[in-house]
């Protein structure tokens, strides 16, 4: 699984160390402030009598200074807004008090769940999830045109330009795809990212940052088709997230070094 051979005693010693690391990771105190927190779940195979894919919930935060880390991971049989509430309450209990923006996946109800735990936080709809849903809701022959027009919407430089582009999209497709247009027009979280500094907008209008990590994770799990139990999965995840955090906790994410002062000012206003 890890590309190396170990003796039985070495494996036992490694396992004992990883168990300690897992417990420490899940109870460690967190920073008070995060400019952005991304929420996304992925599915990994685990055996509980039978083998099924279960949800692993990840929360990844970036501080106002641009340092990123995986804040939490939790395992649940399915993905639901209620389970995300459990994750968020755990973050709050461990010290996450001030945050400007949440960027979750496209799960129904998650916006209300976030508002329940963190009522002052802003919410950004993930445009990647949104575009996937739109693509599945229109005819194949129309997808290219529809997605091309939507690209003009989310790539607008200002809120006014984005609203104008959205109105143009509505006029163009409302007759043919009224449900798609209505869902867009009634979504109040499409353009939250435009209220943030320009230097980081490309990083906060989608969950790509955490989804890329999930893809990396799945490449490693292909070496092992399933995990024999939850403890085994926990040890694997603990090892992976600690490696990620050690690698990136001292690296400033793209653009944040240009707008730390602006983000800190936003915290004061919030």
N, C-alpha and C positions, 0 to 999 in steps of 0.2 A: 504493500500500500504506500509506503514512504520511499521505496526505491533502495532499501538497504536490508541487510540480514542482521538479526540480533539473536543472542542466546536467550534462553528462557528467563534466566536471572536478570539479564539486562532489561528485558521487556517488563518484568515485574517491578524493577526499580524505576523505570521510566513511567510506568502506570501510576505508581504511588506519588511521584512528583507531579504528574499531570493532574491527578485528583485534587491535590493541594492547590495547584494553580487555578483549576476550575472553580473551586469554592471561593478563592480569593478574588477572582475576576467578578463573580456574580454578586459580591457584597462590597466591592470597593466603593468609596465615595467618589462622586463625580464633580466636575466643575459646576459652578453656580450659573454661568452664562454660556449659551451656545447661540451663535447667530442663526444657524440653520440646523435642523434635525431631519434626516431622511428616514423614512419608514418603508420597509419592503420585506416580503416573505418569499422564501423559496421552498421547494419540496425535495426531501431526501427520503430514501427507502430505509425503513426500520422494522425489525421483527417484534411483534407482540402477538404471539401464537402464530399469526400469519404475517407475511411481508406486505406492507402498504407504504405509500408515500405520505409523509406527515410534514406539517408546516414548521419551518424554522423562521422565527421572527427576528429581524435585525433592525436596530436603531443606530444610525451613524450620525455623529455630530461634528460640526465645525465651529470652533471658537471665533470670536470677533477678530482675533489675530491671524486666523487661517489654519490653525492646527486641527487636524481631523483624527477621530478615533471611533472605533465601534464601541458604543456605550453599553449595549446590552444585546444578548441573544436569548431567546426562549423557545422551547419546543412545545407545540400543541398539535393535536391530531388534525385540526382543520384551521383555516384562516377565517377570522370573524372580527367584527368591530369590537365585540365584547372582550375578546382576547387581547386586542390592541390596547384596550383600556387597562388591562392588567399590566401590560408592559409599561405604559405611560405612568401609571401610579407608582410602579417600582422606580422609574427614573426620578420622579418627584421625591420619593422617600429617600433616595440616595443623594439628593442635593441639587438636582436640576430645577432651578427656580425661575430663571429669566431666559427666555428664548424668543427670538423675533419671528421665525418662520418654520413651519412644518411642510415638508414635501413628501407626501405619502404616495403609495401606489393607488390604483383606481378602485379600491374596495368600497362598495356601497356602505354608507353610514360612518365611515372613518372620520369624516370632517366633524360630525357632531360629537364623536367620541373624544377627539382632540379638544374641542371647545369645552367639554365637560371637565377635563383635567387641567387644561391650560387655556382659560377663557380669553386671555389677552393676546394670545399668539395669532399670527396671520397664517393663512393656508394657501398653498399653491397647488392647483391641479397639475398632475404630471402630464405634459403634452404628449409624451411617447405613448402612455396608456390611452390617452384620449384619441390619438390618431389611429391606434390599433382598433379601438371600438368603432370609430367612424368607418374605417376600411371594411369592417365586417357588416356594416349596416347599409352599404350602398352596393350597387351592381358592379361586377368586376370591370365592365367596360367604362364605368364612370370613375373608378378609384383614382386613376392618375390625375384627372382634372380636379376632383374634389380635394385631394391631398395637396395638390399644387397650390390651389387657392388658399387652403388653410395655412400653408407654409408662409404665405404673405402676411397672414394675420399674426402668427406668433413671432415672426421676425421683424415686426414693426419696431421702430426706434423709440416711439413715445406712446403713451396711453391713447391720446387722441387719434394717432395714426392707426393703432390697433383696433379701436372702436370703429373707425371708418372702414377698415378692411373687413371687419366682421359684419358690418351692415351690408357691404358689397357682396360678401359671401351669402348672406341671408337672401338678398334679392335674387341672386343667381340660382340658388338651389332650394328655396323654400317650397316652391310648387312641387318639385320632384321628390324631395326628401324632407318633409316638414318636421318629422320627429328628430332628425339629426340637428336641424337648424334650431328647433326649440330647446333642445338640451344644451346647445352652445350658448344661446341667447340668455338662458336662465341660470347659467353658471357664473357665480360672482367671484370665482377664484381663478379665472383664466389668466388674468394679467397682474396678479400680485407681484410677480418678479420685477415688473417695470417700476415699482416704487422703491426698488433697491438700487445701489450704485451700479452703473453700467459695467464696471470691471468684473462683476461676479454674476451677471444675469445669465450668461451661458451655462453656469454651473447649477442654477437653482430653478430652472423652469421644467426640469425632468428629474426622475430618480435614477438617471444613468449612472451616477457615481456609485450608488450602492448596488445597482443591478450588475454593473461590471464586476464588483466583488463577488456577487453570487455566481456569476459565470465562472470566475476563477475557482471558486469553491467546488463547483460541480465537476470541473476538469480533474480535480484531485479525487473526488469520490468515484469516478469511473473505474479507478483501480480496484475498488471494493464495491460490489454490486449492491450490498445491503449492510446495515449495521445490526449486530445480533441483539442489541438491547439499547435502551436509552442512555445508560451509562457510557457505553462505547461511543455513541454519537456525541455525547457531551464532551468526552475527552478529546475527540477529534476536533470539534468546534472550538474548544478552549485553546488548543494548540494553534489553530489557524488564526483566530482573532487576535491572540497575543502577538503572533508574528506580524500581522498587519499593523497593530498599534505600535509595536516597537519600530517598525519601518517608517511610519508616517507621522508619529506624534511630534517630531521636531521639524517636519517639512511644512512650509506654508503653501496652502492650496492656491492654485492659479487665481490671480486677481485680488486676493484678500489683502496682500501687502499694500495695495494701492488705495484701499478704502477703509482701513481699520478705524480711523478717526470718525468717518461718517457712520459706521456701524455702531460705534460707542455712543455717538450722539443720538442715534435712533433708539438705543436702549434707554437713554435718559428721558426721551420724549414718551417712550412706551410706559 
